[in-house]
């Protein structure tokens, strides 16, 4: 016995050391582990439950005190796999190499995967057994979710939701943890995944071809459950439940309640309190956030948080108080409007004041809050008209999408409040591409003169846009276009040039070049279909150029993609046949909602149309993006052609199905 006692004490000391190392690793790398768990967990849980479950999974990674596994042995040295085996510490691309972190990560991975595993006898519609275990943290009355990303992040999230847990785990371990394929396979095997090699193969196809972009998005706020936004849960349902519980409770406490009421009245505490009293700290004008005037020039975050408070009534507490109270609890006399996907909930904390002044016969106040919303309050200076309250999303706004906000809109035009970094402003007409811009008058408070609005209906004879130039303190020689589509924030217009021979894929750029303006001159009127839909930016991508049959001139194919602030996008594919006028509208040959086409995650596109040659003969034309190597037609006409364009004689109304082959393998069907 005496011989073995020292060894037992050594084992206990080693176990205690291992626990301390594991605890230290968990605390140090907590955000990294929670992000890993969030990506691996089933998207079917919903964003709120995934956030809470990801935190619960990591917080339960250490065994409970007193359990047999409460003292895990984490050796000082152990075999490592993947890139982390070759280095100590951490980096942006490699996970922490300490074995204690590896032990905690494995525990987190197993727990996250367990939420998707169901025993054979378990009903398919019910959550997996692991998802039923009570866990902390618990949040009542609020919904938590990471900050919304753009359309590319949404497309990646959808792609991840279409695969199972082991594939998501392999994807995250490779891009977030920096493990190579062999390291991922070994770790998945340790986590009891049935087919690690298959999971790795399927994960390798996600995010292609821009794996670096996918890696950056996995590390963005869209997949960060440690930086979350809050919204109230279903208030009406809660009110019904609380009301039912209150009726039952009232039967038990009515006597005590009467006593308390009498005591409060005797003490002078029986006055009525406004429901908005709950938001009293938020509704105090003195608590409003105000940014210093030159802050925008000294920050790397150039968005609405860098806007100073401007206007002649920024110290009018009465006006600001009315605006805040209307936001917290709008009376029936206040007209409330929201862009799609924007919540009209009261602010969770004091918002930032952007503007307060009188514009076009109304007192106007602009706020920006922590939920990434711009809120406009306007009340008439005279007359019996009611006030208006408008909400718009501004998620991840930047130099261009955070460059202007509408402060006043009339039947004829709109005035904008420009960002403090705008050094020059002009107006131009997209339907007059050869006409230079005209200077736009801007007041000392940043409010522009009235800019004509694009025609909402009828003839489309002009399309006014703002051409703005950023200060050289932000970007040198940076001019860009924005246009008014009826929301608070104008829409940023960009252009992606035609593919070059042997050149890498082009990226969107500002639509100020001659080529971009000529393309927009023929497609500007199609923007009318996007009015009031919460669009953030629209890009014209010239994805193909085609030589027309019978010795004709060339035609261009454009994919016009509109990205909304809330994520989903809309695509119009337009065919630009030779025209006598540079403003002749293009033909819309395809219209698709809620799609990743023509974005970073939809880089391949194929479209077709019927075309009448000057001779009177009809053809079926088709064109694909730069990766298309062959196009085939079936149905009423059967033919094929190598390359990214295709033309074949066909009756005017011939029903033809088009498919394309891609350079890296796979096929593509035509968008309709």
KEKE-593257 format. One record per residue (C-alpha): y negated, x, z. Coordinates in steps of 0.5 Angstrom, whole numbers, padded with zeros to 4 digits, always signed. Layout:
BEGIN
YXZ ...
***
This chain:
BEGIN
+0000+0000+0000 -0005+0005+0002 -0004+0008-0005 -0006+0002-0009 -0012+0000-0005 -0017+0005-0008 -0015+0003-0015 -0016-0005-0013 -0023-0003-0010 -0024+0001-0017 -0022-0005-0021 -0027-0010-0017 -0033-0005-0018 -0031-0005-0025 -0031-0012-0026 -0038-0013-0022 -0041-0008-0026 -0038-0011-0033 -0041-0018-0030 -0048-0015-0029 -0048-0012-0036 -0046-0018-0039 -0052-0022-0035 -0057-0017-0037 -0054-0017-0045 -0055-0025-0044 -0062-0025-0041 -0064-0019-0046 -0062-0022-0052 -0062-0030-0050 -0066-0032-0057 -0062-0028-0061 -0055-0031-0058 -0059-0038-0058 -0061-0038-0066 -0053-0036-0067 -0051-0042-0063 -0055-0046-0067 -0053-0044-0074 -0046-0045-0072 -0046-0051-0069 -0045-0058-0073 -0051-0060-0076 -0048-0067-0075 -0050-0067-0068 -0058-0068-0070 -0063-0063-0069 -0065-0065-0062 -0058-0064-0059 -0056-0058-0063 -0062-0055-0060 -0060-0057-0053 -0053-0055-0054 -0055-0048-0057 -0058-0047-0050 -0052-0050-0046 -0047-0046-0050 -0051-0039-0049 -0052-0041-0041 -0045-0042-0040 -0043-0036-0044 -0042-0033-0037 -0036-0036-0033 -0037-0040-0027 -0038-0036-0020 -0031-0036-0017 -0027-0037-0023 -0021-0033-0025 -0026-0030-0030 -0032-0029-0026 -0031-0022-0027 -0030-0020-0034 -0028-0013-0035 -0033-0010-0040 -0031-0003-0041 -0037+0003-0042 -0034+0004-0049 -0030+0000-0053 -0028+0000-0061 -0034-0004-0065 -0034-0007-0072 -0039-0008-0077 -0046-0004-0078 -0047-0004-0070 -0041+0001-0069 -0045+0006-0072 -0051+0006-0068 -0054+0004-0061 -0059-0001-0059 -0062-0006-0064 -0065-0007-0070 -0068-0012-0075 -0061-0012-0079 -0056-0010-0074 -0054-0013-0068 -0054-0010-0061 -0048-0005-0060 -0047-0005-0053 -0040-0008-0052 -0043-0013-0046 -0047-0016-0052 -0041-0016-0056 -0037-0020-0051 -0042-0025-0049 -0043-0026-0057 -0036-0027-0058 -0036-0032-0052 -0042-0036-0055 -0038-0036-0062 -0032-0039-0059 -0036-0044-0055 -0040-0046-0061 -0034-0047-0066 -0031-0051-0061 -0036-0057-0062 -0033-0058-0069 -0025-0057-0067 -0022-0064-0066 -0014-0064-0064 -0010-0068-0069 -0009-0074-0064 -0017-0074-0063 -0021-0080-0067 -0024-0077-0073 -0031-0081-0072 -0032-0079-0064 -0035-0072-0063 -0030-0066-0061 -0028-0065-0054 -0033-0060-0053 -0039-0064-0055 -0037-0069-0049 -0037-0064-0044 -0044-0065-0039 -0048-0059-0040 -0055-0056-0038 -0061-0056-0040 -0062-0064-0041 -0068-0067-0043 -0070-0074-0042 -0076-0078-0046 -0077-0073-0051 -0074-0070-0057 -0074-0063-0059 -0073-0060-0065 -0075-0053-0069 -0081-0052-0073 -0080-0055-0080 -0080-0050-0085 -0081-0051-0093 -0077-0054-0098 -0073-0047-0099 -0071-0048-0091 -0069-0055-0092 -0065-0053-0098 -0061-0048-0094 -0060-0052-0088 -0057-0057-0093 -0052-0052-0096 -0050-0050-0089 -0049-0057-0087 -0044-0058-0093 -0039-0052-0090 -0035-0052-0084 -0037-0048-0078 -0033-0042-0079 -0037-0041-0086 -0043-0042-0082 -0041-0037-0077 -0039-0032-0082 -0046-0033-0086 -0050-0032-0079 -0046-0026-0077 -0047-0023-0083 -0055-0024-0084 -0057-0025-0077 -0052-0020-0074 -0052-0015-0079 -0044-0015-0079 -0040-0013-0086 -0035-0017-0088 -0029-0013-0084 -0033-0014-0078 -0034-0021-0079 -0027-0022-0081 -0025-0019-0074 -0030-0023-0070 -0028-0029-0073 -0020-0028-0072 -0022-0026-0064 -0025-0033-0064 -0019-0036-0066 -0021-0038-0073 -0015-0040-0078 -0018-0037-0084 -0023-0031-0083 -0022-0028-0090 -0023-0035-0093 -0029-0037-0089 -0032-0030-0091 -0031-0031-0098 -0034-0038-0098 -0040-0035-0094 -0042-0030-0099 -0043-0035-0104 -0049-0039-0100 -0056-0037-0101 -0054-0033-0107 -0058-0030-0111 -0063-0029-0106 -0059-0026-0100 -0065-0023-0097 -0069-0029-0098 -0064-0033-0094 -0064-0028-0089 -0071-0028-0088 -0071-0036-0087 -0065-0036-0082 -0070-0032-0078 -0076-0037-0079 -0078-0042-0074 -0073-0047-0078 -0067-0044-0075 -0071-0042-0068 -0068-0047-0062 -0073-0043-0057 -0079-0045-0061 -0079-0052-0061 -0084-0058-0062 -0083-0065-0058 -0084-0072-0060 -0082-0078-0055 -0075-0081-0056 -0075-0089-0058 -0080-0092-0054 -0079-0099-0056 -0071-0098-0054 -0073-0094-0047 -0078-0100-0046 -0073-0105-0046 -0068-0101-0042 -0073-0100-0037 -0075-0107-0037 -0068-0109-0035 -0067-0104-0030 -0074-0106-0027 -0072-0113-0026 -0065-0111-0023 -0069-0106-0018 -0074-0111-0017 -0069-0116-0013 -0068-0111-0008 -0075-0108-0007 -0080-0114-0008 -0081-0114+0000 -0082-0106+0000 -0087-0107-0006 -0091-0112-0003 -0092-0108+0003 -0094-0102-0001 -0099-0106-0005 -0102-0109+0001 -0103-0102+0004 -0106-0100-0003 -0111-0105-0003 -0113-0104+0004 -0114-0097+0002 -0118-0099-0004 -0113-0096-0009 -0112-0103-0012 -0116-0102-0018 -0113-0102-0025 -0112-0096-0029 -0112-0095-0036 -0106-0094-0040 -0109-0088-0043 -0110-0085-0036 -0103-0081-0037 -0107-0077-0042 -0113-0076-0038 -0113-0068-0039 -0111-0068-0046 -0117-0074-0047 -0122-0070-0044 -0127-0067-0049 -0129-0061-0045 -0121-0059-0045 -0122-0059-0053 -0120-0052-0056 -0125-0048-0060 -0124-0042-0064 -0129-0037-0064 -0133-0036-0071 -0131-0030-0073 -0124-0030-0071 -0121-0031-0078 -0123-0024-0080 -0119-0021-0074 -0112-0025-0074 -0106-0024-0078 -0105-0032-0077 -0110-0035-0083 -0109-0042-0082 -0112-0048-0078 -0112-0044-0072 -0117-0039-0074 -0122-0045-0076 -0128-0045-0072 -0131-0052-0069 -0137-0053-0074 -0142-0059-0075 -0148-0062-0071 -0144-0066-0066 -0139-0061-0064 -0142-0062-0057 -0143-0070-0057 -0138-0071-0052 -0139-0079-0053 -0137-0078-0060 -0131-0074-0058 -0128-0078-0053 -0128-0084-0057 -0124-0080-0062 -0119-0078-0057 -0118-0084-0054 -0117-0088-0061 -0112-0082-0062 -0108-0083-0056 -0108-0091-0056 -0112-0094-0063 -0114-0101-0062 -0113-0106-0067 -0120-0105-0070 -0118-0098-0072 -0115-0097-0079 -0109-0092-0078 -0106-0088-0084 -0101-0083-0084 -0098-0078-0090 -0091-0079-0091 -0087-0076-0085 -0093-0075-0080 -0092-0078-0073 -0098-0081-0071 -0096-0080-0063 -0102-0078-0058 -0103-0070-0057 -0098-0067-0053 -0104-0062-0051 -0111-0061-0052 -0112-0061-0059 -0117-0056-0063 -0124-0058-0065 -0125-0057-0073 -0131-0061-0074 -0136-0066-0072 -0142-0069-0076 -0145-0074-0080 -0142-0075-0087 -0144-0080-0092 -0146-0086-0087 -0140-0084-0082 -0139-0080-0076 -0133-0076-0077 -0129-0071-0073 -0123-0067-0075 -0118-0064-0070 -0112-0060-0071 -0106-0060-0066 -0100-0056-0064 -0096-0061-0068 -0099-0058-0074 -0103-0064-0076 -0110-0065-0078 -0113-0071-0075 -0119-0074-0078 -0123-0080-0074 -0129-0083-0078 -0133-0089-0075 -0139-0092-0079 -0146-0091-0077 -0148-0098-0078 -0145-0104-0080 -0139-0108-0077 -0134-0104-0080 -0128-0101-0076 -0126-0094-0075 -0121-0090-0079 -0116-0085-0076 -0112-0081-0081 -0106-0076-0080 -0103-0071-0084 -0098-0065-0084 -0100-0058-0084 -0094-0054-0082 -0094-0047-0084 -0101-0047-0087 -0104-0041-0090 -0110-0038-0094 -0109-0043-0100 -0106-0049-0096 -0110-0049-0091 -0117-0047-0095 -0120-0054-0095 -0119-0061-0091 -0123-0068-0094 -0128-0070-0089 -0131-0076-0093 -0128-0080-0099 -0131-0085-0103 -0130-0089-0109 -0133-0084-0114 -0131-0077-0110 -0129-0073-0104 -0133-0068-0100 -0129-0062-0097 -0129-0058-0091 -0128-0051-0093 -0124-0046-0089 -0129-0040-0086 -0125-0035-0091 -0127-0038-0097 -0133-0034-0100 -0134-0037-0107 -0133-0044-0109 -0133-0048-0116 -0130-0054-0120 -0127-0054-0126 -0123-0059-0131 -0116-0058-0132 -0117-0062-0138 -0122-0057-0141 -0118-0050-0140 -0124-0047-0144 -0129-0049-0140 -0131-0044-0134 -0132-0047-0127 -0139-0049-0125 -0141-0047-0118 -0140-0052-0112 -0146-0053-0107 -0143-0052-0100 -0147-0053-0094 -0148-0048-0088 -0143-0052-0084 -0138-0051-0090 -0138-0058-0093 -0138-0059-0100 -0142-0063-0105 -0138-0069-0107 -0133-0067-0112 -0131-0072-0117 -0124-0075-0116 -0118-0075-0121 -0117-0082-0124 -0112-0086-0121 -0110-0091-0126 -0112-0092-0134 -0114-0087-0138 -0114-0079-0136 -0120-0076-0139 -0121-0071-0134 -0118-0068-0128 -0123-0064-0123 -0120-0059-0119 -0123-0054-0114 -0123-0046-0116 -0124-0042-0109 -0124-0035-0108 -0122-0032-0101 -0126-0027-0098 -0124-0020-0099 -0123-0019-0092 -0117-0023-0093 -0115-0022-0100 -0118-0018-0106 -0120-0022-0112 -0116-0028-0110 -0118-0034-0113 -0114-0041-0113 -0114-0048-0115 -0113-0054-0111 -0114-0061-0113 -0115-0068-0109 -0108-0073-0109 -0111-0077-0104 -0109-0074-0098 -0113-0070-0092 -0111-0063-0095 -0111-0062-0102 -0106-0059-0106 -0105-0052-0108 -0103-0051-0116 -0099-0045-0118 -0096-0043-0125 -0090-0039-0126 -0090-0035-0133 -0084-0035-0138 -0079-0031-0137 -0080-0024-0140 -0074-0020-0144 -0070-0016-0139 -0075-0017-0134 -0073-0020-0127 -0074-0027-0125 -0082-0029-0125 -0085-0031-0118 -0090-0037-0118 -0098-0034-0118 -0104-0037-0118 -0106-0042-0124 -0112-0039-0126 -0110-0035-0132 -0111-0037-0139 -0104-0038-0140 -0103-0042-0133 -0109-0047-0135 -0107-0048-0142 -0100-0051-0139 -0104-0055-0134 -0108-0058-0139 -0102-0061-0142 -0099-0063-0135 -0105-0065-0131 -0104-0072-0132 -0097-0072-0129 -0100-0071-0122 -0102-0078-0122 -0095-0080-0120 -0095-0076-0114 -0102-0079-0111 -0101-0080-0103 -0094-0077-0102 -0096-0072-0098 -0095-0066-0103 -0097-0059-0101 -0096-0055-0107 -0094-0056-0114 -0092-0051-0119 -0091-0051-0127 -0085-0046-0128 -0085-0045-0136 -0077-0044-0136 -0076-0043-0143 -0079-0043-0150 -0075-0045-0156 -0076-0044-0164 -0076-0051-0167 -0071-0053-0173 -0073-0053-0180 -0078-0047-0179 -0083-0051-0174 -0087-0047-0169 -0085-0046-0162 -0084-0051-0156 -0085-0050-0149 -0080-0053-0143 -0084-0053-0136 -0081-0055-0129 -0086-0058-0125 -0084-0058-0118 -0088-0061-0112 -0086-0059-0105 -0088-0064-0099 -0091-0062-0093 -0084-0065-0090 -0080-0061-0094 -0077-0065-0100 -0079-0064-0107 -0080-0067-0113 -0078-0065-0120 -0081-0067-0127 -0078-0063-0133 -0083-0063-0139 -0083-0062-0146 -0089-0059-0149 -0088-0060-0157 -0093-0057-0162 -0100-0061-0161 -0106-0061-0165 -0110-0062-0158 -0109-0057-0152 -0109-0063-0148 -0104-0067-0151 -0100-0070-0145 -0093-0067-0145 -0087-0071-0145 -0083-0072-0139 -0076-0071-0140 -0073-0071-0133 -0075-0074-0126 -0071-0072-0120 -0073-0073-0112 -0070-0070-0106 -0068-0064-0110 -0068-0056-0109 -0068-0055-0117 -0074-0050-0119 -0074-0047-0112 -0072-0041-0109 -0065-0045-0108 -0065-0048-0115 -0066-0042-0120 -0062-0045-0125 -0064-0051-0130 -0062-0055-0136 -0065-0060-0139 -0065-0064-0146 -0069-0069-0150 -0069-0072-0157 -0074-0070-0162 -0077-0072-0169 -0078-0066-0174 -0084-0067-0179 -0079-0069-0184 -0077-0075-0180 -0070-0072-0178 -0068-0073-0171 -0065-0067-0167 -0062-0066-0160 -0066-0060-0156 -0064-0057-0150 -0066-0051-0146 -0064-0047-0140 -0067-0042-0135 -0066-0035-0136 -0059-0034-0133 -0056-0039-0138 -0052-0036-0144 -0049-0042-0147 -0050-0049-0148 -0045-0055-0150 -0046-0062-0153 -0041-0067-0152 -0041-0075-0153 -0044-0078-0159 -0045-0070-0162 -0040-0064-0161 -0043-0058-0162 -0045-0051-0158 -0050-0045-0158 -0050-0039-0155 -0056-0037-0151 -0061-0041-0147 -0063-0046-0152 -0060-0051-0157 -0061-0056-0163 -0057-0060-0167 -0058-0066-0171 -0057-0073-0168 -0058-0080-0169 -0065-0082-0165 -0061-0086-0159 -0055-0081-0159 -0052-0081-0152 -0050-0074-0151 -0048-0070-0145 -0050-0063-0144 -0047-0057-0140 -0049-0050-0140 -0045-0043-0138 -0049-0038-0133 -0049-0031-0133 -0046-0030-0127 -0040-0035-0128 -0041-0043-0126 -0043-0049-0130 -0050-0053-0130 -0051-0060-0132 -0057-0063-0135 -0062-0066-0131 -0064-0073-0132 
***
